[in-house]
Amino acid sequence: PLPILVVDGFRCTSVTRSGRGPEAVDVELFHADGRYRRVRGILATTIETTITASGCYEHCGSDERYPEPDEIASILAPLRRHPLLLLADWSRGKTRYRLAANREIDGRPHAILERLNDGPEPLRVFVDVESAIPRIVTWHEDRPAGRVYVRDEWRNFGEIGGGMRAPLHRTTFFDDGQYGLVTRWTSFLAAPPDPAMLQAGGPLR
C-alpha cells in the first residue's frame, strides 16, 4: 500500500519486561537514517539515550556515558528489523527477498522469506500466508562477546493511522529461545520525529 512508501521512522511509547525483572517504560523517537532518542523510566530512574551522526551518549541524572559502536548497533538493530520498516524498504525497492521455504506454524501456513545480499545468514521474515501478515523475524547481532541469534515474534496488530496496521506486541528470544523479552506498545505513530524531538532534552511529542 502507498502509505508504506513514506514510512521513514516512528514515534512510540512501550513497556518492556524481562522475566520477573522491573518494567521499563520507553518513549522512542526513530528516524530511518539512524538518528534515535529514547527516554526510559525504570525503578524511579530516567535514562536518556541519544544517537546522532557523530555518536551516542546517555544521561542519567548528572552521569553521562558514551556507548561503543557495538552497543549503538545493538540499540538500533530491533528498530531496523521492525516489520513496518522492512516492508517500507521492500516497497521502495531498497531490499529484495526470495522464498526460502513454506512451513506450518501453530496450524497456519507460513512463507519464509530471506533477504537477499545478507550473506550466509540472512534476515528471515515468516509471513502468515492467509493474512499476509509478518509474524516472525529472525536475525543475528554481532556483539563484543560474540554473535547473538535473535527471534522476534509479533502479534496484536492494530490500526496506527494512514490505513496501516502494525504489531503492538513483540516477544524477543535470544540464542537458545529460553529467554524472552516482552515489549508491548501503548502508542505508535508511523511518522518520523521532528529534528527538535531528536535533540537531547527536546520535546517528546
ROSE-4610 file (N, C-alpha, C; in Angstrom, 1 decimal, always signed):
// ROSE-4610
residu = [P/P/P/L/L/L/P/P/P/I/I/I/L/L/L/V/V/V/V/V/V/D/D/D/G/G/G/F/F/F/R/R/R/C/C/C/T/T/T/S/S/S/V/V/V/T/T/T/R/R/R/S/S/S/G/G/G/R/R/R/G/G/G/P/P/P/E/E/E/A/A/A/V/V/V/D/D/D/V/V/V/E/E/E/L/L/L/F/F/F/H/H/H/A/A/A/D/D/D/G/G/G/R/R/R/Y/Y/Y/R/R/R/R/R/R/V/V/V/R/R/R/G/G/G/I/I/I/L/L/L/A/A/A/T/T/T/T/T/T/I/I/I/E/E/E/T/T/T/T/T/T/I/I/I/T/T/T/A/A/A/S/S/S/G/G/G/C/C/C/Y/Y/Y/E/E/E/H/H/H/C/C/C/G/G/G/S/S/S/D/D/D/E/E/E/R/R/R/Y/Y/Y/P/P/P/E/E/E/P/P/P/D/D/D/E/E/E/I/I/I/A/A/A/S/S/S/I/I/I/L/L/L/A/A/A/P/P/P/L/L/L/R/R/R/R/R/R/H/H/H/P/P/P/L/L/L/L/L/L/L/L/L/L/L/L/A/A/A/D/D/D/W/W/W/S/S/S/R/R/R/G/G/G/K/K/K/T/T/T/R/R/R/Y/Y/Y/R/R/R/L/L/L/A/A/A/A/A/A/N/N/N/R/R/R/E/E/E/I/I/I/D/D/D/G/G/G/R/R/R/P/P/P/H/H/H/A/A/A/I/I/I/L/L/L/E/E/E/R/R/R/L/L/L/N/N/N/D/D/D/G/G/G/P/P/P/E/E/E/P/P/P/L/L/L/R/R/R/V/V/V/F/F/F/V/V/V/D/D/D/V/V/V/E/E/E/S/S/S/A/A/A/I/I/I/P/P/P/R/R/R/I/I/I/V/V/V/T/T/T/W/W/W/H/H/H/E/E/E/D/D/D/R/R/R/P/P/P/A/A/A/G/G/G/R/R/R/V/V/V/Y/Y/Y/V/V/V/R/R/R/D/D/D/E/E/E/W/W/W/R/R/R/N/N/N/F/F/F/G/G/G/E/E/E/I/I/I/G/G/G/G/G/G/G/G/G/M/M/M/R/R/R/A/A/A/P/P/P/L/L/L/H/H/H/R/R/R/T/T/T/T/T/T/F/F/F/F/F/F/D/D/D/D/D/D/G/G/G/Q/Q/Q/Y/Y/Y/G/G/G/L/L/L/V/V/V/T/T/T/R/R/R/W/W/W/T/T/T/S/S/S/F/F/F/L/L/L/A/A/A/A/A/A/P/P/P/P/P/P/D/D/D/P/P/P/A/A/A/M/M/M/L/L/L/Q/Q/Q/A/A/A/G/G/G/G/G/G/P/P/P/L/L/L/R/R/R]
num = [1/1/1/2/2/2/3/3/3/4/4/4/5/5/5/6/6/6/7/7/7/8/8/8/9/9/9/10/10/10/11/11/11/12/12/12/13/13/13/14/14/14/15/15/15/16/16/16/17/17/17/18/18/18/19/19/19/20/20/20/21/21/21/22/22/22/23/23/23/24/24/24/25/25/25/26/26/26/27/27/27/28/28/28/29/29/29/30/30/30/31/31/31/32/32/32/33/33/33/34/34/34/35/35/35/36/36/36/37/37/37/38/38/38/39/39/39/40/40/40/41/41/41/42/42/42/43/43/43/44/44/44/45/45/45/46/46/46/47/47/47/48/48/48/49/49/49/50/50/50/51/51/51/52/52/52/53/53/53/54/54/54/55/55/55/56/56/56/57/57/57/58/58/58/59/59/59/60/60/60/61/61/61/62/62/62/63/63/63/64/64/64/65/65/65/66/66/66/67/67/67/68/68/68/69/69/69/70/70/70/71/71/71/72/72/72/73/73/73/74/74/74/75/75/75/76/76/76/77/77/77/78/78/78/79/79/79/80/80/80/81/81/81/82/82/82/83/83/83/84/84/84/85/85/85/86/86/86/87/87/87/88/88/88/89/89/89/90/90/90/91/91/91/92/92/92/93/93/93/94/94/94/95/95/95/96/96/96/97/97/97/98/98/98/99/99/99/100/100/100/101/101/101/102/102/102/103/103/103/104/104/104/105/105/105/106/106/106/107/107/107/108/108/108/109/109/109/110/110/110/111/111/111/112/112/112/113/113/113/114/114/114/115/115/115/116/116/116/117/117/117/118/118/118/119/119/119/120/120/120/121/121/121/122/122/122/123/123/123/124/124/124/125/125/125/126/126/126/127/127/127/128/128/128/129/129/129/130/130/130/131/131/131/132/132/132/133/133/133/134/134/134/135/135/135/136/136/136/137/137/137/138/138/138/139/139/139/140/140/140/141/141/141/142/142/142/143/143/143/144/144/144/145/145/145/146/146/146/147/147/147/148/148/148/149/149/149/150/150/150/151/151/151/152/152/152/153/153/153/154/154/154/155/155/155/156/156/156/157/157/157/158/158/158/159/159/159/160/160/160/161/161/161/162/162/162/163/163/163/164/164/164/165/165/165/166/166/166/167/167/167/168/168/168/169/169/169/170/170/170/171/171/171/172/172/172/173/173/173/174/174/174/175/175/175/176/176/176/177/177/177/178/178/178/179/179/179/180/180/180/181/181/181/182/182/182/183/183/183/184/184/184/185/185/185/186/186/186/187/187/187/188/188/188/189/189/189/190/190/190/191/191/191/192/192/192/193/193/193/194/194/194/195/195/195/196/196/196/197/197/197/198/198/198/199/199/199/200/200/200/201/201/201/202/202/202/203/203/203/204/204/204/205/205/205]
x = [+0.8/+0.0/+0.8/+0.3/+1.1/+1.6/+0.8/+1.3/+2.7/+2.9/+4.2/+5.4/+5.2/+6.3/+6.9/+6.1/+6.6/+7.0/+7.0/+7.4/+9.0/+9.4/+10.8/+11.2/+10.3/+10.6/+9.3/+9.4/+8.2/+8.5/+7.3/+7.4/+6.5/+6.9/+6.1/+6.4/+5.5/+5.7/+5.4/+6.3/+6.2/+6.6/+6.2/+6.5/+7.2/+8.4/+9.2/+9.6/+9.4/+9.7/+10.5/+11.5/+12.3/+12.0/+11.3/+11.1/+10.4/+10.9/+10.3/+11.0/+11.8/+12.5/+11.6/+12.1/+11.3/+10.9/+9.7/+9.3/+10.1/+10.4/+11.0/+9.9/+9.6/+8.7/+9.5/+9.4/+10.2/+9.4/+9.8/+9.4/+10.5/+10.2/+11.2/+10.9/+11.9/+11.8/+12.9/+12.5/+13.5/+13.3/+14.4/+14.4/+15.2/+14.8/+15.4/+16.8/+17.3/+18.7/+19.6/+19.0/+19.8/+19.8/+19.2/+19.0/+18.0/+18.2/+17.4/+17.5/+16.3/+16.3/+15.3/+15.8/+14.9/+15.0/+13.8/+13.8/+13.1/+13.9/+13.5/+13.3/+12.1/+11.9/+11.9/+12.8/+12.9/+13.3/+12.6/+12.9/+13.1/+12.2/+12.2/+13.5/+14.1/+15.2/+14.9/+15.4/+15.2/+16.6/+16.6/+17.8/+17.5/+18.3/+18.0/+19.2/+18.9/+19.8/+19.6/+20.7/+20.6/+21.6/+21.2/+22.1/+22.1/+23.2/+23.3/+24.3/+24.6/+25.5/+26.9/+27.2/+28.5/+28.7/+27.7/+27.9/+26.7/+26.9/+25.8/+26.2/+25.3/+25.6/+24.3/+24.5/+23.4/+23.6/+22.4/+22.4/+21.5/+21.9/+21.2/+21.5/+20.6/+20.9/+22.1/+23.1/+24.3/+25.4/+25.1/+26.1/+25.9/+27.0/+27.0/+27.9/+27.5/+28.4/+28.2/+29.2/+29.3/+29.4/+28.3/+28.3/+29.2/+29.8/+30.7/+29.9/+30.5/+29.8/+28.9/+29.5/+28.7/+27.4/+27.5/+26.3/+25.3/+25.8/+24.9/+24.2/+25.0/+24.3/+23.3/+23.5/+22.6/+21.3/+21.4/+20.3/+19.4/+20.0/+19.3/+18.8/+19.4/+19.0/+17.5/+16.9/+15.5/+14.6/+15.0/+14.2/+14.3/+15.5/+15.7/+15.0/+14.7/+14.1/+12.6/+12.0/+10.6/+9.9/+8.8/+8.2/+7.7/+7.3/+6.9/+8.0/+9.2/+10.3/+10.9/+10.8/+11.2/+10.3/+9.0/+8.0/+8.3/+8.6/+8.8/+10.0/+11.1/+12.3/+12.0/+11.3/+10.9/+10.0/+9.1/+8.1/+8.9/+9.9/+10.7/+11.8/+11.9/+12.9/+14.3/+14.4/+15.7/+16.2/+15.3/+15.7/+14.9/+15.4/+14.7/+14.7/+13.7/+13.6/+13.4/+13.7/+13.4/+12.6/+11.8/+11.0/+11.9/+12.2/+13.2/+12.5/+11.3/+10.6/+9.1/+8.3/+7.0/+6.9/+6.2/+6.2/+4.9/+4.4/+3.2/+3.6/+3.1/+3.4/+2.0/+1.9/+0.6/-0.6/-0.5/-1.6/-1.9/-1.0/-1.3/-0.1/-0.3/+0.8/+1.6/+2.9/+3.7/+4.7/+5.0/+6.1/+7.3/+8.4/+9.7/+10.5/+10.6/+11.3/+12.7/+13.7/+15.1/+15.5/+16.0/+16.5/+17.8/+17.8/+19.0/+20.1/+21.3/+22.6/+22.9/+22.4/+22.8/+23.9/+24.4/+25.5/+24.9/+25.7/+25.2/+24.2/+23.9/+22.9/+22.0/+21.1/+20.2/+19.1/+18.6/+17.4/+16.3/+15.4/+14.3/+13.0/+12.0/+10.6/+9.6/+8.9/+7.9/+6.5/+5.9/+4.7/+3.5/+2.5/+1.3/+0.6/+0.5/+0.1/-1.4/-2.2/-3.6/-3.9/-3.2/-3.5/-2.5/-1.4/-0.3/+0.4/+0.4/+0.9/+2.3/+3.3/+4.6/+4.5/+4.8/+4.6/+6.0/+7.0/+8.3/+9.4/+10.4/+11.6/+12.8/+13.7/+14.9/+16.2/+17.2/+18.4/+19.5/+20.6/+21.7/+22.3/+22.9/+23.6/+25.0/+26.0/+27.4/+27.7/+28.0/+28.3/+29.7/+30.3/+31.6/+31.9/+30.9/+31.1/+30.8/+30.5/+30.2/+28.9/+28.5/+27.3/+26.1/+25.0/+23.8/+22.7/+22.0/+20.8/+19.5/+18.7/+17.6/+16.3/+15.2/+14.0/+12.9/+12.3/+11.2/+9.8/+8.9/+7.6/+6.6/+5.8/+4.9/+3.5/+2.7/+1.2/+0.5/-0.8/-1.7/-1.5/-1.8/-1.7/-2.9/-2.6/-3.7/-3.5/-4.5/-4.5/-3.6/-2.8/-1.8/-2.0/-3.1/-3.3/-2.8/-3.4/-3.0/-3.3/-4.3/-4.7/-3.7/-2.8/-1.8/-2.1/-1.6/-1.6/-0.2/+0.1/+1.4/+1.2/+2.2/+2.2/+2.5/+1.7/+1.8/+2.3/+2.8/+3.3/+4.4/+5.6/+6.7/+7.4/+7.7/+8.5/+9.8/+10.9/+12.2/+13.0/+13.4/+14.2/+15.6/+16.6/+18.0/+18.6/+19.3/+20.1/+19.2/+19.2/+18.6/+17.0/+16.4/+15.0/+14.3/+15.1/+14.6/+14.4/+14.9/+14.9/+14.1/+12.9/+12.0/+11.9/+12.1/+11.9/+10.6/+9.7/+8.3/+8.2/+7.8/+7.5/+6.1/+5.3/+4.0/+3.9/+3.4/+3.3/+2.0/+2.0/+0.8/+0.4/+1.4/+1.1/+2.1/+1.7/+2.6/+2.2/+3.1/+2.8/+3.8/+3.4/+4.3/+4.6/+5.4/+5.8/+7.2/+8.1/+9.4/+9.3/+10.1/+10.1/+10.7/+10.2/+10.8/+12.3/+13.1/+14.5/+14.7/+13.8/+13.9/+13.6/+12.8/+12.5/+13.7/+14.6/+15.8/+17.0/+16.8/+17.8/+17.6/+18.7/+18.6/+17.9/+16.9/+16.1/+15.0/+14.9/+13.8/+12.4/+11.4/+10.0/+9.9/+9.1/+8.9/+7.7/+6.9/+5.7/+5.6]
y = [-1.2/+0.0/+1.3/+2.3/+3.5/+4.1/+4.1/+4.7/+4.2/+2.9/+2.2/+2.9/+3.5/+4.1/+5.3/+5.9/+7.2/+7.0/+5.7/+5.4/+5.6/+6.6/+6.9/+6.8/+6.5/+6.4/+6.3/+6.4/+6.4/+7.0/+7.2/+7.7/+6.8/+6.3/+5.3/+5.3/+4.7/+4.5/+3.0/+2.4/+1.0/+0.6/-0.6/-1.2/-2.5/-2.6/-3.8/-4.5/-5.8/-6.6/-7.8/-8.2/-9.4/-10.3/-11.4/-12.3/-11.6/-11.8/-11.1/-9.8/-9.3/-8.1/-6.9/-5.7/-4.5/-4.1/-3.4/-2.9/-1.6/-1.5/-0.3/+0.4/+1.7/+2.4/+3.3/+3.2/+3.9/+4.8/+6.0/+6.8/+6.8/+6.4/+6.3/+7.1/+7.8/+8.6/+8.1/+7.6/+6.9/+7.4/+7.8/+8.1/+7.0/+6.6/+5.5/+5.8/+7.0/+7.3/+7.0/+6.5/+6.1/+7.1/+8.2/+9.1/+8.6/+8.7/+8.0/+8.7/+8.6/+9.1/+8.3/+7.9/+7.1/+7.7/+7.9/+8.3/+7.2/+6.5/+5.3/+5.6/+5.2/+5.2/+3.8/+3.6/+2.3/+2.4/+1.8/+1.9/+3.3/+4.2/+5.6/+6.4/+5.8/+6.4/+6.7/+7.8/+8.2/+8.2/+7.5/+7.4/+7.8/+8.8/+9.3/+8.9/+8.3/+7.8/+8.6/+9.2/+9.9/+9.4/+9.1/+8.7/+9.7/+10.2/+11.2/+10.7/+11.5/+11.1/+11.0/+11.7/+11.8/+10.8/+10.1/+9.1/+9.0/+8.5/+8.2/+8.6/+9.2/+9.5/+9.2/+8.9/+8.6/+9.5/+10.0/+10.8/+10.1/+10.0/+9.6/+10.5/+11.4/+12.4/+13.3/+13.3/+14.1/+13.2/+11.9/+11.0/+10.9/+10.8/+10.7/+9.6/+8.8/+7.8/+7.8/+7.2/+7.2/+5.7/+5.1/+3.7/+3.5/+2.3/+1.9/+1.6/+1.6/+1.3/+0.0/-1.1/-2.3/-2.2/-1.4/-1.2/-0.3/+0.7/+1.5/+0.6/-0.2/-1.1/-2.0/-2.5/-3.3/-2.6/-1.3/-0.4/-0.3/+0.0/+0.3/-1.0/-2.1/-3.4/-3.7/-3.8/-4.1/-3.1/-1.8/-0.8/-1.1/-1.4/-1.6/-2.8/-3.8/-5.1/-5.1/-3.9/-3.8/-4.1/-4.9/-5.3/-4.1/-3.0/-1.9/-1.3/-1.2/-0.7/-1.6/-2.9/-3.9/-3.9/-3.7/-3.6/-2.3/-1.2/+0.1/+0.0/-0.6/-0.8/-1.6/-2.7/-3.6/-2.8/-2.1/-1.3/-0.3/+0.3/+1.3/+0.7/-0.6/-1.3/-1.3/-0.9/-0.9/-2.3/-3.2/-4.6/-5.6/-6.8/-7.8/-9.1/-10.0/-11.2/-12.4/-13.6/-14.8/-15.7/-16.5/-17.5/-18.7/-18.9/-20.0/-21.3/-21.2/-22.4/-22.0/-23.1/-23.0/-23.9/-23.4/-24.1/-23.8/-24.9/-24.7/-24.4/-23.3/-22.8/-22.6/-23.3/-23.2/-23.4/-24.4/-24.8/-23.9/-22.9/-22.0/-22.0/-21.9/-22.0/-20.6/-20.7/-19.5/-19.6/-18.5/-18.4/-17.8/-18.5/-18.0/-17.2/-15.9/-15.1/-14.7/-14.8/-14.5/-13.2/-12.3/-11.0/-11.3/-10.8/-11.0/-10.1/-10.6/-9.8/-9.6/-10.6/-10.5/-11.5/-12.2/-13.1/-14.5/-15.4/-16.7/-16.8/-15.8/-15.9/-14.7/-14.7/-13.6/-13.4/-12.2/-11.9/-12.7/-13.3/-14.0/-13.5/-13.4/-13.0/-14.1/-14.5/-15.6/-14.9/-15.0/-14.4/-15.3/-15.0/-15.8/-15.7/-16.9/-16.9/-16.4/-16.8/-16.4/-15.0/-14.4/-13.0/-12.0/-12.5/-11.7/-10.9/-11.3/-10.5/-11.1/-10.3/-10.9/-11.2/-12.4/-12.9/-13.1/-13.4/-13.7/-13.1/-12.5/-12.1/-12.7/-13.3/-13.8/-13.2/-13.0/-12.3/-12.6/-12.0/-12.1/-10.8/-10.6/-9.4/-9.8/-9.0/-9.3/-8.3/-8.9/-8.1/-8.4/-7.6/-7.8/-9.3/-9.9/-11.2/-12.3/-11.9/-12.9/-12.7/-13.6/-13.5/-13.9/-13.2/-13.5/-13.7/-14.8/-15.0/-14.6/-13.9/-13.2/-13.7/-13.8/-14.2/-13.3/-12.5/-11.6/-12.3/-12.4/-12.9/-11.8/-11.5/-10.3/-10.7/-10.0/-10.2/-8.9/-9.0/-7.9/-6.7/-7.0/-5.9/-5.0/-3.7/-2.7/-1.5/-0.7/+0.4/+1.5/+2.1/+3.1/+4.4/+4.5/+5.7/+5.5/+6.3/+6.2/+5.0/+4.2/+3.0/+1.8/+2.0/+1.0/+0.3/-0.9/-1.7/-2.1/-2.2/-2.5/-3.4/-4.3/-5.2/-4.3/-4.6/-3.9/-4.7/-5.9/-6.8/-7.6/-7.6/-8.4/-9.2/-10.4/-11.2/-11.6/-11.2/-11.4/-12.5/-13.5/-14.6/-14.6/-14.8/-14.8/-16.2/-16.5/-17.8/-19.0/-19.5/-20.8/-20.8/-19.6/-19.5/-19.6/-19.7/-19.8/-18.4/-17.4/-16.1/-15.1/-14.7/-13.9/-12.5/-11.5/-10.1/-9.6/-9.2/-8.9/-7.4/-6.9/-5.4/-5.3/-4.4/-4.0/-2.5/-2.1/-0.7/-0.1/+1.0/+1.7/+2.8/+3.2/+4.2/+4.0/+4.2/+4.0/+4.9/+5.8/+6.7/+6.5/+6.1/+5.8/+7.2/+8.0/+9.3/+9.6/+10.1/+10.4/+11.6/+11.6/+12.7/+14.0/+15.1/+16.4/+16.5/+17.2/+17.3/+17.7/+18.6/+19.1/+17.9/+16.9/+15.8/+14.9/+14.9/+14.1/+14.7/+15.9/+16.5/+16.2/+15.9/+15.6/+16.7/+16.3/+17.3/+17.9/+17.6/+18.2/+17.6/+18.2/+17.7/+16.3/+15.5/+14.1/+13.9/+14.8/+14.7/+16.0]
z = [+0.0/+0.0/+0.0/-0.6/-0.8/+0.5/+1.6/+2.9/+3.3/+3.0/+3.5/+2.8/+1.6/+0.9/+1.6/+2.5/+3.1/+4.6/+5.0/+6.4/+6.5/+7.2/+7.4/+8.9/+9.7/+11.1/+11.9/+13.2/+14.0/+15.4/+16.1/+17.5/+18.2/+19.4/+20.1/+21.6/+22.3/+23.7/+24.0/+24.8/+25.0/+26.5/+26.9/+28.2/+27.9/+28.4/+28.2/+29.6/+29.6/+30.8/+30.4/+31.2/+31.0/+32.2/+32.0/+33.1/+34.2/+35.4/+36.6/+36.9/+36.0/+36.2/+36.2/+36.5/+36.6/+35.1/+35.0/+33.7/+33.4/+32.1/+31.6/+30.7/+30.9/+30.1/+29.2/+27.9/+26.9/+26.0/+25.8/+24.7/+23.7/+22.5/+21.5/+20.2/+19.7/+18.5/+17.6/+16.4/+15.5/+14.1/+13.4/+12.0/+11.3/+10.1/+9.4/+9.0/+9.0/+8.7/+9.9/+11.0/+12.2/+13.4/+13.2/+14.4/+15.3/+16.6/+17.6/+18.9/+19.6/+21.0/+21.8/+23.0/+23.9/+25.3/+25.9/+27.3/+28.0/+28.9/+29.6/+31.1/+31.6/+33.0/+33.6/+34.6/+35.2/+36.7/+37.6/+39.0/+39.5/+39.1/+39.5/+39.0/+38.0/+37.3/+35.9/+35.4/+34.0/+33.3/+32.2/+31.3/+29.9/+29.5/+28.1/+27.2/+26.1/+25.1/+23.8/+23.3/+22.0/+21.1/+19.9/+18.8/+17.7/+17.3/+16.2/+15.2/+14.2/+13.1/+13.7/+14.8/+15.4/+16.5/+16.9/+18.0/+18.9/+20.1/+21.0/+22.4/+23.2/+24.6/+25.4/+26.7/+27.6/+28.8/+29.3/+30.5/+31.6/+32.8/+33.9/+35.1/+35.3/+36.3/+35.9/+36.7/+36.4/+35.7/+35.6/+35.0/+33.5/+32.8/+31.3/+30.8/+29.8/+29.3/+27.8/+27.1/+25.6/+25.2/+24.8/+24.3/+23.1/+23.1/+22.0/+20.7/+19.5/+18.3/+18.3/+18.9/+19.0/+19.8/+20.9/+21.7/+20.9/+20.2/+19.3/+18.3/+17.6/+16.7/+17.3/+18.5/+19.2/+19.6/+19.9/+20.2/+18.9/+17.8/+16.5/+15.9/+16.1/+15.4/+15.5/+16.7/+16.8/+16.1/+16.0/+15.3/+13.8/+13.3/+11.9/+11.4/+12.2/+11.8/+12.1/+12.5/+12.7/+11.4/+11.4/+10.1/+9.3/+9.9/+9.2/+8.4/+8.9/+8.2/+7.2/+7.5/+6.5/+5.2/+5.5/+4.4/+3.6/+4.3/+3.6/+2.7/+3.2/+2.4/+1.2/+1.4/+0.2/-0.8/-0.3/-1.2/-2.0/-1.4/-2.2/-3.0/-3.0/-3.9/-3.3/-2.0/-1.4/-1.0/-0.8/-0.5/-1.3/-1.5/-2.2/-1.3/-1.6/-0.8/-1.8/-1.3/-2.0/-1.1/-1.7/-1.0/-0.7/+0.6/+1.0/+1.3/+1.9/+2.3/+2.7/+2.8/+3.4/+4.6/+5.6/+6.9/+7.6/+8.3/+9.1/+10.5/+11.0/+12.4/+13.1/+14.3/+15.0/+14.1/+13.2/+12.4/+11.2/+11.0/+9.9/+8.9/+7.6/+6.6/+6.7/+6.6/+6.6/+5.5/+4.8/+3.8/+4.5/+4.3/+4.9/+3.8/+4.0/+3.0/+3.5/+2.7/+3.0/+2.3/+3.0/+2.4/+1.6/+0.4/-0.4/+0.0/-0.4/-0.2/+1.3/+2.1/+3.6/+3.9/+3.0/+3.3/+3.6/+4.3/+4.5/+5.6/+6.4/+7.4/+7.3/+6.3/+6.0/+7.0/+7.1/+7.8/+7.2/+8.0/+7.6/+8.1/+7.3/+7.7/+7.4/+8.5/+8.4/+8.2/+7.1/+6.7/+6.8/+7.5/+7.5/+6.1/+5.4/+4.1/+3.9/+4.9/+4.8/+5.0/+6.0/+6.3/+5.7/+5.2/+4.6/+5.6/+6.9/+8.0/+8.4/+8.5/+9.1/+10.5/+10.9/+12.3/+13.0/+12.3/+12.9/+12.1/+12.8/+12.1/+12.8/+12.1/+12.7/+12.1/+12.9/+12.5/+13.5/+13.3/+14.3/+14.6/+15.7/+16.1/+16.5/+16.0/+16.3/+17.5/+18.7/+19.9/+20.3/+21.2/+21.7/+22.2/+22.8/+23.3/+22.3/+21.1/+20.0/+19.3/+18.4/+17.7/+18.5/+18.4/+19.1/+18.1/+18.2/+17.3/+17.9/+17.1/+17.7/+16.9/+17.6/+17.0/+17.6/+16.8/+17.2/+16.8/+17.7/+17.4/+17.7/+16.6/+16.6/+16.7/+17.4/+17.4/+17.8/+17.9/+18.3/+17.3/+16.0/+15.0/+15.2/+15.2/+15.4/+14.4/+14.2/+13.4/+13.9/+13.1/+13.5/+12.7/+11.9/+11.1/+9.7/+8.8/+7.4/+6.7/+7.2/+6.6/+6.8/+7.8/+8.1/+9.4/+9.5/+10.7/+11.1/+12.4/+12.9/+14.1/+14.4/+15.5/+16.8/+17.8/+19.1/+20.2/+19.9/+20.9/+20.3/+21.0/+20.5/+21.6/+21.3/+22.3/+21.6/+22.2/+21.6/+22.3/+21.6/+22.1/+21.6/+22.5/+22.2/+22.2/+21.2/+21.2/+21.4/+22.7/+23.0/+23.0/+22.9/+22.9/+24.2/+25.3/+26.6/+27.3/+26.7/+27.3/+26.5/+27.1/+26.3/+26.9/+26.0/+26.3/+25.7/+26.5/+26.1/+26.0/+24.9/+24.7/+24.1/+24.8/+24.2/+24.1/+23.0/+22.6/+23.1/+23.8/+24.2/+23.2/+22.4/+21.3/+20.2/+19.0/+17.9/+16.8/+16.3/+15.2/+14.1/+12.9/+11.8/+11.1/+11.8/+11.3/+11.9/+11.0/+11.5/+12.5/+13.5/+14.5/+13.9/+14.4/+14.0/+14.5/+13.9/+14.3/+15.8/+16.3/+17.7/+18.6/+18.2/+19.1/+19.3/+18.3/+18.3/+19.0/+19.6/+20.4/+21.8/+22.5/+24.0/+24.7/+25.5/+26.2/+25.4/+24.2/+23.3/+23.7/+23.0/+23.2/+22.8/+23.5/+23.1/+22.2/+22.1/+21.2/+20.4]
